[in-house]
């Protein structure tokens, strides 16, 4: 384990499942890099294995993310985002002298974006809270109404939800559901009868 900035950073965990398909099927030299022959040029090029880079860079990346953002819990998520970006570009990155440096560069940009987003949230959230209106508690009739609607068959339930929830007309609902307008009107009429009967029964109780 590595200890940095008051936090303990474990060695890299098992490579995330999303990254496993990239296991490079080439021999590993010294545990650091894979070597492949170039048939066209006749030379030898070094191509880093993704897992080797992931495991060696992970502790340092997590420590950097935690130091930049102050979020120990979210640091690993930022590192995983970075390594996914590396993974999808690995054909090119594997031939860099230091692919880990690319990962650190991308991670820093991700951290800066996170910090900018936080700053924006801190600046505007109080304003939005002041403007937010508090919705009144729904009445008993409203609760009974929607409880009854949820027990309707699928299409009438959707018709009622679109009519009362989205404030659509019967013509618009017919377009959304792909049914004749007469079917929408029929479903609304039947739903009204069911809901009214339910409300009357509730009041009698």
N, C-alpha and C positions, 0 to 999 in steps of 0.2 A: 504493500500500500504506500501511496505518497501522501504526505501531509502538506497542504498549501493553503495559506490564508485562513487558517483555523478550520479547514475542512479536510476530511479524509477522502482521497480519491482512489478508489479501487482500480486495479488493473482492468483493462478493457474486458467487458463481459463477452459472452459468445456473440459472434457476429449476428446482427439482427436478421430475421428470416427473410426480409425483403432484399437483403444483400447477398444471400447465400448462393444464388445462381451463378455468381461471377467467380467461382473457384477456378483459378487459372490452372489449366492442365499442362503445366510445364515444370521441369525440374527446378528446384530451389537451390541456389548457390549460397552456402554460408548462412542460410536462414533469412537472408535479406532480400534477395532479388532473384528473378527467374531469368534464364538465359535462353535465347532462341536464335536459330540460324536463319539468316536472310538468304533464301535461295537465289534471288535475283542479284544481290550485290556481293554475296559471298562473304559478308562481314558478320560480326556478332553484336547484337544490340541487347542492352539490359532492359527488362520490363519488370517493374516492381509488382509483386503480388498484392492484391487488395487487402487480404486478411493481414499480411505482415504490416502494412502501413496502418491499417485500422487499429491493430493491437498496440503498436508502438507509439502511435500519436494520441490515442484516446485519453490517457491520464492528463497529459498536458493541455489538450483541447478543453477538457472539462474544467480544469483549473482556470484557464483563460476566460471561459464563458462565465464562470462564477465571479471572477474578479471584475469583469466588465459590467455585469448586470446586477451583481449583488444577490442573485437568485440562485441559491444552491440547488433547489429542487428542479428548477427549469433549465439548469446548465446542460444536463444530459440530453434534454430534448433538442436544444440548440445544436449540440454536437451531432446528434443523429440526423438533423436536417442538413447539416454540413456534409456528412458522409454520404447521404443519399445523393446530393449534388455531385459529389466526387464519383460515386458509383456509376452514374449515368454517363459520365465523361471519361471513364477509366481507360478506354482504348488510347486516348491521348495522354492522360495524366500519368499512366503507368510508365511512360518513357521520359518523364521529367527527371532531372537530377535529384530534386527534392520535392516529391509530391506532397509531403507533409507541410511544406511552406505554403503551397496553394491552399491546403485545407485551413491553415491558420488565417490566411488572408480572407477567405470566404467567411469563416467563422466571425472574424472581426466585423465584417459588413453586416452579418446577420444580427450580431449583438447591437450594433449602432441602430439598425432598423427597429429592434425591440425597444431600445431606449427612447428613440424618437416617438414611437407609438405610445409609450408610457407617458412621456411629457405631454403629448396631445391629450391623452385621456385625463391627466391631472388638471390640464388647463380648462377643458370643456365640460367635464362631468359635473362640477358644482353648478355650472350654468344650466345644464340640462335638468339637473335635479330641481332647481328652483322653478323651472318652467313646467315640469311634469305635473300633471293634474292627478289627484288621487281619485281613482275610480270608486264609486259607492259600492257597498256590498250588494250583491244581487238579492232580489226579493225572493220570498218563498215560492211565489208563483213562477218566477223565472227559473229557479232551480228545478221545480217540478216539470216545467215546460221542456227544458233541454234533456232532462232525465228521460222523459217520455219519448222525445225525438230520437234519442240514441237507441231506443228499443224498436224503432220502425225498421222495415226492410231497407235494404241498401239504397235503392233509387229514391224512394220517398224521403229517406233520411237526408240524402244529398240535396234533394230539391228544397226541403225546408231550411237546411243549413245555408244554401246559396241565397234563398229568398230573404230570410231574416238576418243571417250573419253577414252576407256580402252585399245585401240590399240590391240584388239583381232583379230585373223584371222577368216575367214568365218567358218572354221571347229570348232574352239573354241566357236564361237557364236552359232552355231548349237547345240553344246553340252549343253551350258548354257540354251538355250531356249527350247531344246527338239524338234527341228524341223529338217527336212532334210537340208543339206548344200545348195541344189538347191534353197530352199525357201529363205535362207539368201541372196544368190547372187541375186535372183529376187527382193527382197525387197531393196537391196542396189542400184540396177540398177534403179528401179522406183524412189527411193528417190533422186538419183542424178539428174534425169530428172526434178523432181519437184523443187529442190533447184536451179538448173541452170536457169530454167525459172524464178524463183523468183528473182534471182540476176540480170538477164538481164532486167527484168521489173523495178527493183529498179534503175538501172543505167539510163534507159530511162527517168524515172521520174526526 
